[in-house]
Amino acid sequence: MTPVPSPGPLDVVVHSGPADWWVILAGLGPLAVLIAALLAFYINWRTLKQRTAADKTALEQKREADANALQQKTESDSRAEWWRRTQWALDRALDPYEGTKALGLATLEVLARSELARNEELELFDIAWKSVSGDENGDEPEPDAGSGQESAFVDDRGNLGENGTTDEDSTKEVGP
């Protein structure tokens, strides 16, 4: 059989109406993926920025706390060493031998001028001084008029503040 040609051109008619919703949505898919990626990038960037700022603040607070702890430990160690020396000097001041007693009293006098000495310790020095000098009434022994010596008490009001500070100057006020 031989092919027979068609009698005339064939018209193809495409009926186009409004597009269905899934067709429109499929066309916007790549745009939606791009918007979601940009939104995720922005959220992650803000989170990273916030964490970085929080870490920086935490690090600064830790440094400050460490510095305060070191200062407090140093001060505590200094006071502990001062008290160890004070105990040694008190033991020497109460010794029956005059040379050892003089060494202990001289050491106590030096320790009393330290900024580490508090009122309680200075009162202890007064008691030790009175015990060593044999004055149980708490009166100061009368110095010789021509000797020019200072009073016998380490904690006497004339000697307080020789290191340039008083207890009021060295107190620290802690606030919120």
PyMOL CGO cylinders between C-alpha atoms (Angstrom):
from pymol import cmd
from pymol.cgo import CYLINDER

trace = [
    CYLINDER, 0.00, 0.00, 0.00, 1.01, 3.24, -0.93, 0.3, 1, 1, 1, 1, 1, 1,
    CYLINDER, 1.01, 3.24, -0.93, 0.58, 6.17, 1.33, 0.3, 1, 1, 1, 1, 1, 1,
    CYLINDER, 0.58, 6.17, 1.33, -2.13, 8.51, 0.61, 0.3, 1, 1, 1, 1, 1, 1,
    CYLINDER, -2.13, 8.51, 0.61, -1.50, 12.16, 1.19, 0.3, 1, 1, 1, 1, 1, 1,
    CYLINDER, -1.50, 12.16, 1.19, -3.78, 13.96, 3.56, 0.3, 1, 1, 1, 1, 1, 1,
    CYLINDER, -3.78, 13.96, 3.56, -6.47, 16.02, 1.93, 0.3, 1, 1, 1, 1, 1, 1,
    CYLINDER, -6.47, 16.02, 1.93, -5.50, 19.30, 3.66, 0.3, 1, 1, 1, 1, 1, 1,
    CYLINDER, -5.50, 19.30, 3.66, -3.62, 20.92, 6.43, 0.3, 1, 1, 1, 1, 1, 1,
    CYLINDER, -3.62, 20.92, 6.43, -4.48, 19.81, 9.87, 0.3, 1, 1, 1, 1, 1, 1,
    CYLINDER, -4.48, 19.81, 9.87, -5.29, 22.57, 12.34, 0.3, 1, 1, 1, 1, 1, 1,
    CYLINDER, -5.29, 22.57, 12.34, -4.25, 22.00, 15.94, 0.3, 1, 1, 1, 1, 1, 1,
    CYLINDER, -4.25, 22.00, 15.94, -6.09, 24.12, 18.42, 0.3, 1, 1, 1, 1, 1, 1,
    CYLINDER, -6.09, 24.12, 18.42, -4.76, 24.48, 21.99, 0.3, 1, 1, 1, 1, 1, 1,
    CYLINDER, -4.76, 24.48, 21.99, -7.34, 25.59, 24.43, 0.3, 1, 1, 1, 1, 1, 1,
    CYLINDER, -7.34, 25.59, 24.43, -5.61, 27.63, 27.09, 0.3, 1, 1, 1, 1, 1, 1,
    CYLINDER, -5.61, 27.63, 27.09, -7.45, 28.74, 30.15, 0.3, 1, 1, 1, 1, 1, 1,
    CYLINDER, -7.45, 28.74, 30.15, -6.33, 29.97, 33.51, 0.3, 1, 1, 1, 1, 1, 1,
    CYLINDER, -6.33, 29.97, 33.51, -3.36, 27.97, 34.84, 0.3, 1, 1, 1, 1, 1, 1,
    CYLINDER, -3.36, 27.97, 34.84, -3.93, 25.58, 37.69, 0.3, 1, 1, 1, 1, 1, 1,
    CYLINDER, -3.93, 25.58, 37.69, -2.52, 26.51, 41.12, 0.3, 1, 1, 1, 1, 1, 1,
    CYLINDER, -2.52, 26.51, 41.12, 0.02, 23.71, 41.19, 0.3, 1, 1, 1, 1, 1, 1,
    CYLINDER, 0.02, 23.71, 41.19, 1.49, 24.90, 37.95, 0.3, 1, 1, 1, 1, 1, 1,
    CYLINDER, 1.49, 24.90, 37.95, 1.95, 28.41, 39.35, 0.3, 1, 1, 1, 1, 1, 1,
    CYLINDER, 1.95, 28.41, 39.35, 3.42, 27.02, 42.57, 0.3, 1, 1, 1, 1, 1, 1,
    CYLINDER, 3.42, 27.02, 42.57, 5.85, 24.85, 40.61, 0.3, 1, 1, 1, 1, 1, 1,
    CYLINDER, 5.85, 24.85, 40.61, 7.06, 27.94, 38.74, 0.3, 1, 1, 1, 1, 1, 1,
    CYLINDER, 7.06, 27.94, 38.74, 7.71, 29.83, 42.01, 0.3, 1, 1, 1, 1, 1, 1,
    CYLINDER, 7.71, 29.83, 42.01, 9.58, 26.89, 43.63, 0.3, 1, 1, 1, 1, 1, 1,
    CYLINDER, 9.58, 26.89, 43.63, 13.11, 28.13, 42.91, 0.3, 1, 1, 1, 1, 1, 1,
    CYLINDER, 13.11, 28.13, 42.91, 12.21, 31.59, 44.22, 0.3, 1, 1, 1, 1, 1, 1,
    CYLINDER, 12.21, 31.59, 44.22, 10.81, 30.07, 47.43, 0.3, 1, 1, 1, 1, 1, 1,
    CYLINDER, 10.81, 30.07, 47.43, 14.01, 28.03, 47.94, 0.3, 1, 1, 1, 1, 1, 1,
    CYLINDER, 14.01, 28.03, 47.94, 16.11, 31.19, 47.50, 0.3, 1, 1, 1, 1, 1, 1,
    CYLINDER, 16.11, 31.19, 47.50, 13.99, 33.15, 50.02, 0.3, 1, 1, 1, 1, 1, 1,
    CYLINDER, 13.99, 33.15, 50.02, 14.19, 30.28, 52.54, 0.3, 1, 1, 1, 1, 1, 1,
    CYLINDER, 14.19, 30.28, 52.54, 17.98, 30.10, 52.14, 0.3, 1, 1, 1, 1, 1, 1,
    CYLINDER, 17.98, 30.10, 52.14, 18.34, 33.87, 52.67, 0.3, 1, 1, 1, 1, 1, 1,
    CYLINDER, 18.34, 33.87, 52.67, 16.08, 33.72, 55.74, 0.3, 1, 1, 1, 1, 1, 1,
    CYLINDER, 16.08, 33.72, 55.74, 18.11, 30.83, 57.20, 0.3, 1, 1, 1, 1, 1, 1,
    CYLINDER, 18.11, 30.83, 57.20, 21.36, 32.72, 56.53, 0.3, 1, 1, 1, 1, 1, 1,
    CYLINDER, 21.36, 32.72, 56.53, 20.03, 35.85, 58.29, 0.3, 1, 1, 1, 1, 1, 1,
    CYLINDER, 20.03, 35.85, 58.29, 18.83, 33.87, 61.33, 0.3, 1, 1, 1, 1, 1, 1,
    CYLINDER, 18.83, 33.87, 61.33, 22.16, 32.04, 61.63, 0.3, 1, 1, 1, 1, 1, 1,
    CYLINDER, 22.16, 32.04, 61.63, 24.13, 35.26, 61.24, 0.3, 1, 1, 1, 1, 1, 1,
    CYLINDER, 24.13, 35.26, 61.24, 22.11, 36.97, 64.02, 0.3, 1, 1, 1, 1, 1, 1,
    CYLINDER, 22.11, 36.97, 64.02, 22.52, 33.93, 66.28, 0.3, 1, 1, 1, 1, 1, 1,
    CYLINDER, 22.52, 33.93, 66.28, 26.27, 33.87, 65.72, 0.3, 1, 1, 1, 1, 1, 1,
    CYLINDER, 26.27, 33.87, 65.72, 26.51, 37.61, 66.40, 0.3, 1, 1, 1, 1, 1, 1,
    CYLINDER, 26.51, 37.61, 66.40, 24.52, 37.23, 69.62, 0.3, 1, 1, 1, 1, 1, 1,
    CYLINDER, 24.52, 37.23, 69.62, 26.61, 34.26, 70.81, 0.3, 1, 1, 1, 1, 1, 1,
    CYLINDER, 26.61, 34.26, 70.81, 29.82, 36.12, 70.05, 0.3, 1, 1, 1, 1, 1, 1,
    CYLINDER, 29.82, 36.12, 70.05, 28.68, 39.11, 72.09, 0.3, 1, 1, 1, 1, 1, 1,
    CYLINDER, 28.68, 39.11, 72.09, 27.57, 36.85, 74.97, 0.3, 1, 1, 1, 1, 1, 1,
    CYLINDER, 27.57, 36.85, 74.97, 30.89, 34.97, 74.90, 0.3, 1, 1, 1, 1, 1, 1,
    CYLINDER, 30.89, 34.97, 74.90, 32.81, 38.24, 74.92, 0.3, 1, 1, 1, 1, 1, 1,
    CYLINDER, 32.81, 38.24, 74.92, 30.81, 39.50, 77.92, 0.3, 1, 1, 1, 1, 1, 1,
    CYLINDER, 30.81, 39.50, 77.92, 31.27, 36.20, 79.76, 0.3, 1, 1, 1, 1, 1, 1,
    CYLINDER, 31.27, 36.20, 79.76, 35.02, 36.27, 79.09, 0.3, 1, 1, 1, 1, 1, 1,
    CYLINDER, 35.02, 36.27, 79.09, 35.31, 39.85, 80.40, 0.3, 1, 1, 1, 1, 1, 1,
    CYLINDER, 35.31, 39.85, 80.40, 33.33, 38.90, 83.52, 0.3, 1, 1, 1, 1, 1, 1,
    CYLINDER, 33.33, 38.90, 83.52, 35.55, 35.86, 84.07, 0.3, 1, 1, 1, 1, 1, 1,
    CYLINDER, 35.55, 35.86, 84.07, 38.69, 37.95, 83.70, 0.3, 1, 1, 1, 1, 1, 1,
    CYLINDER, 38.69, 37.95, 83.70, 37.35, 40.48, 86.20, 0.3, 1, 1, 1, 1, 1, 1,
    CYLINDER, 37.35, 40.48, 86.20, 36.34, 37.72, 88.63, 0.3, 1, 1, 1, 1, 1, 1,
    CYLINDER, 36.34, 37.72, 88.63, 39.75, 36.07, 88.27, 0.3, 1, 1, 1, 1, 1, 1,
    CYLINDER, 39.75, 36.07, 88.27, 41.51, 39.39, 88.89, 0.3, 1, 1, 1, 1, 1, 1,
    CYLINDER, 41.51, 39.39, 88.89, 39.36, 40.00, 91.99, 0.3, 1, 1, 1, 1, 1, 1,
    CYLINDER, 39.36, 40.00, 91.99, 40.00, 36.46, 93.24, 0.3, 1, 1, 1, 1, 1, 1,
    CYLINDER, 40.00, 36.46, 93.24, 43.74, 36.88, 92.74, 0.3, 1, 1, 1, 1, 1, 1,
    CYLINDER, 43.74, 36.88, 92.74, 43.71, 40.21, 94.55, 0.3, 1, 1, 1, 1, 1, 1,
    CYLINDER, 43.71, 40.21, 94.55, 41.69, 38.73, 97.41, 0.3, 1, 1, 1, 1, 1, 1,
    CYLINDER, 41.69, 38.73, 97.41, 44.00, 35.70, 97.64, 0.3, 1, 1, 1, 1, 1, 1,
    CYLINDER, 44.00, 35.70, 97.64, 47.08, 37.91, 97.64, 0.3, 1, 1, 1, 1, 1, 1,
    CYLINDER, 47.08, 37.91, 97.64, 45.59, 40.09, 100.37, 0.3, 1, 1, 1, 1, 1, 1,
    CYLINDER, 45.59, 40.09, 100.37, 44.58, 37.03, 102.39, 0.3, 1, 1, 1, 1, 1, 1,
    CYLINDER, 44.58, 37.03, 102.39, 48.04, 35.50, 102.02, 0.3, 1, 1, 1, 1, 1, 1,
    CYLINDER, 48.04, 35.50, 102.02, 49.65, 38.78, 103.05, 0.3, 1, 1, 1, 1, 1, 1,
    CYLINDER, 49.65, 38.78, 103.05, 47.47, 38.99, 106.17, 0.3, 1, 1, 1, 1, 1, 1,
    CYLINDER, 47.47, 38.99, 106.17, 48.22, 35.35, 107.03, 0.3, 1, 1, 1, 1, 1, 1,
    CYLINDER, 48.22, 35.35, 107.03, 51.96, 35.98, 106.74, 0.3, 1, 1, 1, 1, 1, 1,
    CYLINDER, 51.96, 35.98, 106.74, 51.61, 39.20, 108.77, 0.3, 1, 1, 1, 1, 1, 1,
    CYLINDER, 51.61, 39.20, 108.77, 49.80, 37.26, 111.50, 0.3, 1, 1, 1, 1, 1, 1,
    CYLINDER, 49.80, 37.26, 111.50, 52.48, 34.52, 111.49, 0.3, 1, 1, 1, 1, 1, 1,
    CYLINDER, 52.48, 34.52, 111.49, 55.13, 37.21, 112.02, 0.3, 1, 1, 1, 1, 1, 1,
    CYLINDER, 55.13, 37.21, 112.02, 53.00, 38.80, 114.72, 0.3, 1, 1, 1, 1, 1, 1,
    CYLINDER, 53.00, 38.80, 114.72, 52.73, 35.51, 116.59, 0.3, 1, 1, 1, 1, 1, 1,
    CYLINDER, 52.73, 35.51, 116.59, 56.49, 35.12, 116.42, 0.3, 1, 1, 1, 1, 1, 1,
    CYLINDER, 56.49, 35.12, 116.42, 57.00, 38.67, 117.72, 0.3, 1, 1, 1, 1, 1, 1,
    CYLINDER, 57.00, 38.67, 117.72, 54.47, 38.17, 120.53, 0.3, 1, 1, 1, 1, 1, 1,
    CYLINDER, 54.47, 38.17, 120.53, 56.24, 34.99, 121.60, 0.3, 1, 1, 1, 1, 1, 1,
    CYLINDER, 56.24, 34.99, 121.60, 59.55, 36.90, 121.67, 0.3, 1, 1, 1, 1, 1, 1,
    CYLINDER, 59.55, 36.90, 121.67, 58.02, 39.89, 123.51, 0.3, 1, 1, 1, 1, 1, 1,
    CYLINDER, 58.02, 39.89, 123.51, 56.80, 37.62, 126.30, 0.3, 1, 1, 1, 1, 1, 1,
    CYLINDER, 56.80, 37.62, 126.30, 60.17, 35.86, 126.64, 0.3, 1, 1, 1, 1, 1, 1,
    CYLINDER, 60.17, 35.86, 126.64, 61.89, 36.26, 130.05, 0.3, 1, 1, 1, 1, 1, 1,
    CYLINDER, 61.89, 36.26, 130.05, 65.22, 37.33, 128.49, 0.3, 1, 1, 1, 1, 1, 1,
    CYLINDER, 65.22, 37.33, 128.49, 65.54, 41.10, 127.98, 0.3, 1, 1, 1, 1, 1, 1,
    CYLINDER, 65.54, 41.10, 127.98, 67.30, 40.88, 124.61, 0.3, 1, 1, 1, 1, 1, 1,
    CYLINDER, 67.30, 40.88, 124.61, 64.68, 38.57, 123.14, 0.3, 1, 1, 1, 1, 1, 1,
    CYLINDER, 64.68, 38.57, 123.14, 61.91, 40.68, 124.65, 0.3, 1, 1, 1, 1, 1, 1,
    CYLINDER, 61.91, 40.68, 124.65, 63.36, 43.85, 123.08, 0.3, 1, 1, 1, 1, 1, 1,
    CYLINDER, 63.36, 43.85, 123.08, 63.55, 42.13, 119.68, 0.3, 1, 1, 1, 1, 1, 1,
    CYLINDER, 63.55, 42.13, 119.68, 59.91, 41.01, 119.95, 0.3, 1, 1, 1, 1, 1, 1,
    CYLINDER, 59.91, 41.01, 119.95, 58.72, 44.48, 120.98, 0.3, 1, 1, 1, 1, 1, 1,
    CYLINDER, 58.72, 44.48, 120.98, 60.67, 46.16, 118.18, 0.3, 1, 1, 1, 1, 1, 1,
    CYLINDER, 60.67, 46.16, 118.18, 59.16, 43.72, 115.70, 0.3, 1, 1, 1, 1, 1, 1,
    CYLINDER, 59.16, 43.72, 115.70, 55.67, 44.38, 117.08, 0.3, 1, 1, 1, 1, 1, 1,
    CYLINDER, 55.67, 44.38, 117.08, 56.23, 48.10, 116.67, 0.3, 1, 1, 1, 1, 1, 1,
    CYLINDER, 56.23, 48.10, 116.67, 57.13, 47.63, 113.02, 0.3, 1, 1, 1, 1, 1, 1,
    CYLINDER, 57.13, 47.63, 113.02, 54.18, 45.29, 112.45, 0.3, 1, 1, 1, 1, 1, 1,
    CYLINDER, 54.18, 45.29, 112.45, 51.80, 47.79, 114.09, 0.3, 1, 1, 1, 1, 1, 1,
    CYLINDER, 51.80, 47.79, 114.09, 52.65, 50.34, 111.39, 0.3, 1, 1, 1, 1, 1, 1,
    CYLINDER, 52.65, 50.34, 111.39, 51.70, 47.94, 108.62, 0.3, 1, 1, 1, 1, 1, 1,
    CYLINDER, 51.70, 47.94, 108.62, 48.55, 48.64, 106.63, 0.3, 1, 1, 1, 1, 1, 1,
    CYLINDER, 48.55, 48.64, 106.63, 47.61, 45.00, 107.26, 0.3, 1, 1, 1, 1, 1, 1,
    CYLINDER, 47.61, 45.00, 107.26, 47.13, 45.68, 110.99, 0.3, 1, 1, 1, 1, 1, 1,
    CYLINDER, 47.13, 45.68, 110.99, 43.50, 46.02, 112.03, 0.3, 1, 1, 1, 1, 1, 1,
    CYLINDER, 43.50, 46.02, 112.03, 42.06, 47.54, 115.19, 0.3, 1, 1, 1, 1, 1, 1,
    CYLINDER, 42.06, 47.54, 115.19, 41.70, 44.14, 116.85, 0.3, 1, 1, 1, 1, 1, 1,
    CYLINDER, 41.70, 44.14, 116.85, 45.35, 43.32, 116.33, 0.3, 1, 1, 1, 1, 1, 1,
    CYLINDER, 45.35, 43.32, 116.33, 46.44, 46.74, 117.55, 0.3, 1, 1, 1, 1, 1, 1,
    CYLINDER, 46.44, 46.74, 117.55, 44.41, 46.19, 120.73, 0.3, 1, 1, 1, 1, 1, 1,
    CYLINDER, 44.41, 46.19, 120.73, 46.21, 42.87, 121.13, 0.3, 1, 1, 1, 1, 1, 1,
    CYLINDER, 46.21, 42.87, 121.13, 49.52, 44.73, 120.79, 0.3, 1, 1, 1, 1, 1, 1,
    CYLINDER, 49.52, 44.73, 120.79, 48.41, 47.10, 123.56, 0.3, 1, 1, 1, 1, 1, 1,
    CYLINDER, 48.41, 47.10, 123.56, 47.64, 44.17, 125.84, 0.3, 1, 1, 1, 1, 1, 1,
    CYLINDER, 47.64, 44.17, 125.84, 50.99, 42.56, 125.07, 0.3, 1, 1, 1, 1, 1, 1,
    CYLINDER, 50.99, 42.56, 125.07, 52.80, 45.86, 125.64, 0.3, 1, 1, 1, 1, 1, 1,
    CYLINDER, 52.80, 45.86, 125.64, 51.07, 46.34, 128.99, 0.3, 1, 1, 1, 1, 1, 1,
    CYLINDER, 51.07, 46.34, 128.99, 51.87, 42.75, 129.97, 0.3, 1, 1, 1, 1, 1, 1,
    CYLINDER, 51.87, 42.75, 129.97, 55.53, 43.18, 129.11, 0.3, 1, 1, 1, 1, 1, 1,
    CYLINDER, 55.53, 43.18, 129.11, 55.85, 46.57, 130.80, 0.3, 1, 1, 1, 1, 1, 1,
    CYLINDER, 55.85, 46.57, 130.80, 54.13, 45.23, 133.95, 0.3, 1, 1, 1, 1, 1, 1,
    CYLINDER, 54.13, 45.23, 133.95, 51.39, 47.88, 133.86, 0.3, 1, 1, 1, 1, 1, 1,
    CYLINDER, 51.39, 47.88, 133.86, 48.12, 46.13, 134.69, 0.3, 1, 1, 1, 1, 1, 1,
    CYLINDER, 48.12, 46.13, 134.69, 46.04, 49.33, 135.21, 0.3, 1, 1, 1, 1, 1, 1,
    CYLINDER, 46.04, 49.33, 135.21, 46.28, 50.39, 131.60, 0.3, 1, 1, 1, 1, 1, 1,
    CYLINDER, 46.28, 50.39, 131.60, 48.09, 53.64, 132.45, 0.3, 1, 1, 1, 1, 1, 1,
    CYLINDER, 48.09, 53.64, 132.45, 51.05, 54.61, 130.39, 0.3, 1, 1, 1, 1, 1, 1,
    CYLINDER, 51.05, 54.61, 130.39, 54.37, 54.67, 132.21, 0.3, 1, 1, 1, 1, 1, 1,
    CYLINDER, 54.37, 54.67, 132.21, 55.68, 58.20, 132.64, 0.3, 1, 1, 1, 1, 1, 1,
    CYLINDER, 55.68, 58.20, 132.64, 58.57, 58.89, 130.26, 0.3, 1, 1, 1, 1, 1, 1,
    CYLINDER, 58.57, 58.89, 130.26, 61.61, 60.70, 131.56, 0.3, 1, 1, 1, 1, 1, 1,
    CYLINDER, 61.61, 60.70, 131.56, 61.25, 64.42, 130.98, 0.3, 1, 1, 1, 1, 1, 1,
    CYLINDER, 61.25, 64.42, 130.98, 64.62, 64.74, 129.32, 0.3, 1, 1, 1, 1, 1, 1,
    CYLINDER, 64.62, 64.74, 129.32, 64.70, 61.46, 127.43, 0.3, 1, 1, 1, 1, 1, 1,
    CYLINDER, 64.70, 61.46, 127.43, 62.52, 62.58, 124.49, 0.3, 1, 1, 1, 1, 1, 1,
    CYLINDER, 62.52, 62.58, 124.49, 61.16, 59.04, 124.06, 0.3, 1, 1, 1, 1, 1, 1,
    CYLINDER, 61.16, 59.04, 124.06, 57.72, 58.35, 122.69, 0.3, 1, 1, 1, 1, 1, 1,
    CYLINDER, 57.72, 58.35, 122.69, 55.03, 56.76, 124.83, 0.3, 1, 1, 1, 1, 1, 1,
    CYLINDER, 55.03, 56.76, 124.83, 55.39, 53.07, 125.65, 0.3, 1, 1, 1, 1, 1, 1,
    CYLINDER, 55.39, 53.07, 125.65, 52.25, 51.85, 123.86, 0.3, 1, 1, 1, 1, 1, 1,
    CYLINDER, 52.25, 51.85, 123.86, 52.55, 50.61, 120.31, 0.3, 1, 1, 1, 1, 1, 1,
    CYLINDER, 52.55, 50.61, 120.31, 48.89, 51.44, 119.65, 0.3, 1, 1, 1, 1, 1, 1,
    CYLINDER, 48.89, 51.44, 119.65, 48.92, 54.80, 121.32, 0.3, 1, 1, 1, 1, 1, 1,
    CYLINDER, 48.92, 54.80, 121.32, 46.96, 57.44, 119.39, 0.3, 1, 1, 1, 1, 1, 1,
    CYLINDER, 46.96, 57.44, 119.39, 50.12, 59.38, 118.61, 0.3, 1, 1, 1, 1, 1, 1,
    CYLINDER, 50.12, 59.38, 118.61, 51.52, 56.38, 116.72, 0.3, 1, 1, 1, 1, 1, 1,
    CYLINDER, 51.52, 56.38, 116.72, 48.40, 55.47, 114.77, 0.3, 1, 1, 1, 1, 1, 1,
    CYLINDER, 48.40, 55.47, 114.77, 48.58, 56.41, 111.14, 0.3, 1, 1, 1, 1, 1, 1,
    CYLINDER, 48.58, 56.41, 111.14, 52.38, 56.56, 110.88, 0.3, 1, 1, 1, 1, 1, 1,
    CYLINDER, 52.38, 56.56, 110.88, 52.11, 54.53, 107.69, 0.3, 1, 1, 1, 1, 1, 1,
    CYLINDER, 52.11, 54.53, 107.69, 50.00, 57.29, 106.19, 0.3, 1, 1, 1, 1, 1, 1,
    CYLINDER, 50.00, 57.29, 106.19, 46.64, 55.57, 106.61, 0.3, 1, 1, 1, 1, 1, 1,
    CYLINDER, 46.64, 55.57, 106.61, 44.08, 55.10, 109.30, 0.3, 1, 1, 1, 1, 1, 1,
    CYLINDER, 44.08, 55.10, 109.30, 41.52, 52.35, 109.70, 0.3, 1, 1, 1, 1, 1, 1,
    CYLINDER, 41.52, 52.35, 109.70, 38.92, 54.63, 108.12, 0.3, 1, 1, 1, 1, 1, 1,
    CYLINDER, 38.92, 54.63, 108.12, 41.19, 55.13, 105.09, 0.3, 1, 1, 1, 1, 1, 1,
    CYLINDER, 41.19, 55.13, 105.09, 41.87, 51.45, 104.59, 0.3, 1, 1, 1, 1, 1, 1,
    CYLINDER, 41.87, 51.45, 104.59, 38.31, 50.18, 104.89, 0.3, 1, 1, 1, 1, 1, 1,
    CYLINDER, 38.31, 50.18, 104.89, 36.63, 49.14, 101.69, 0.3, 1, 1, 1, 1, 1, 1,
    CYLINDER, 36.63, 49.14, 101.69, 32.93, 49.57, 101.06, 0.3, 1, 1, 1, 1, 1, 1,
    CYLINDER, 32.93, 49.57, 101.06, 31.28, 46.92, 98.97, 0.3, 1, 1, 1, 1, 1, 1,
    CYLINDER, 31.28, 46.92, 98.97, 28.21, 47.90, 97.04, 0.3, 1, 1, 1, 1, 1, 1,
    CYLINDER, 28.21, 47.90, 97.04, 25.73, 46.21, 94.73, 0.3, 1, 1, 1, 1, 1, 1,
]
cmd.load_cgo(trace, "trace")
